[in-house]
Amino acid sequence: MVASLSPESAPKNRTSVELRGERELIISRTFNAPARIVFDAWTRPEFVKRWWAPQSQCVTLVGCEADVRVGGAYRYQLRTPDGNAFAFSGRYTEITPPSRLVYTQVFEPMAEAGEMRITVTFDEREGKTHLVSHEVYPSAEARAGALASGMETGMLETMDQLDALVASLR
């Protein structure tokens, strides 16, 4: 049975977002599941497809490839309702399942802005996982551009979707 990500399975946790310095963004949230489940949901394409695109914006994840190993690459391709496609891609630089993941990320339509470095930690305590995603943008302008694009709204929604998915996998 495939679990629904409907309002009935509404998330119970909140996502916090903190700006640090001129280039950093810290995203954190607690999930009511063990770290291995949250880590798998964050890295396995069959799960990423179910939460990574904000449903309210009718954006669909049309391509989801991930070779989750040090040096391996990933690419997530999205499509908007009007048919525009864009992708995020990068390489994994450190993997310690299920507690830590470090990777780069490029927003391909603006690749000239450079790559971001993302460190995600999955800290499990008493069956719950506190996730922290520490994003370091290549420049203050790149972070400002990401925030101006509305990425925070979409990210908050996808974290709710991830929460619902993780709850369904327990």
N, C-alpha and C positions, 0 to 999 in steps of 0.2 A: 504494500500500500504506500503510495506517495503522499506525504504530508502536505497539507495546504499551508500557504503563508498568508492566510486570511486574517481578518481582524479578530476572529475567535481565538487565534493563537497569538494574540497581541503580546509584544515583548514587555517584560516587567522591569527591565534595567534601562538606565540612561547612558548616553554617550556624552563624554566631556571632550571639549576641544580647547586647547591652549596654544596661543601664539608665544613663541619664545625667541627672543632676539629678532633679527630681521629675516632669517631664512628658515626657521624651524616651525613645525606644527606637531603638536602632541595630541593624539587621539586615544582615549581610553574608555573601556567599558568592561563590566563584569558579566560573564555568561554563566548560566546555571547548568554547567556541564563540565566534565573533566577536560583537561588540556588536550588530550589526544583527539577528542571529538572536534574541538574548536580548531586545532591545528589542521586536521583533515579537511574541515569545511573551508578553511582559508587557502588550502593548497591543491586539493584534488579537483580537476576540471568538472567532474560530474556534479560536484557540490557548488563550485564557484558559479556555474551556469545558473544556479537557482537563487543567487542572492546579489551578485555583483552589479547588476544594472537596476537603477531605480524604477520600480514598476509604475509609479504615478506619472512619470514622464514618458511612458510608453517606449522607452529605450530597450532594445533587445540585444542580448549578447549573442551574436551570430557566429563567433569564432572564439574558442577557448582552448588554447594549447599551453601545456606546462610540463617541462622536463625538470622536475623538482630534484635537482642535485647540484652540488657546487659546480659552477660553470654552465649549468643548464639554462635554457632560455624559456621565457613565457611570452605569450601575446594574446591579449583579449581584444577582440574586435566587436564594436558596438554599432548599431544602426538606429537612427532616429525614425520617427513615423514618416517623415518626408523623404526617406531613402538615403540620407547622408550617412556615410560610414566613417568611422575613425577608430583608432586603436591605441592601446597602451602596451608597451613591451619593455622587457628588461632581462637581466641575468641574475641568477642566484649566486651570492658570494659566500654565504655561510648558512648552514642548515644544521640545527640540533633539535630533531623532533623529540617531544612535542613542546619544547620550551623556547626556541629562538629561531628566527628566520631573518636573514639580511639579504636585500636585493636592490637592484637599481630599477628605475622606472623612467620611461620617456613617453611623453604624450606626443605621438607621432606627427600630428598636424603642426606641432610647434617644436620639432626636434632640435631646431637651432637654439632653443632656450637652454638646452643641456639636460642632463639626467639628474633625477632625484635619487637620494639614497634613503631606503626605508629599513628600519630595524623594528621588528615586531617581536615582543616577548609575550609568552603565554604562561602566567604564574598561577599554578593550581594550588588552592587551599580549600580543604574540606569539601571537595567535589565541585567547587566553582572555579572558574578561570578568569583571572583579571588580565585582559589583553591591553597592551600599550603599543601603539604604532607611532614611532618617532620618525617623522619625515624631515629630511634636510634638503631643501631646494637649492638649485645651483646658484641662485641669486635672489635678492630681495624682490626684484621685479618679477621673477618667475613665480614666487609665492603669492605676491599681490595679484598677478594675473589669474592664478588658479582660484584664489578666493573671489575675485571679481566675476569669474565665470559662473558662480553659483555652485561650485563643487561641494561646499560645506552642506548645503541642503541635500544634495544627492547622496553625499557620504553618510549623513545622519540617517537617511532613509535606508540605504543599503545595510547599515549596521543594525537597524531594526529587523530587516529581512534576514540577516545572518543570525540574529538572536532567535527568530522564529524557526529558522532551519535547524539550528543547533538543538533547540528544544525538541524538535521532531525526531532528531537522531538519537536522543538519549535512550 
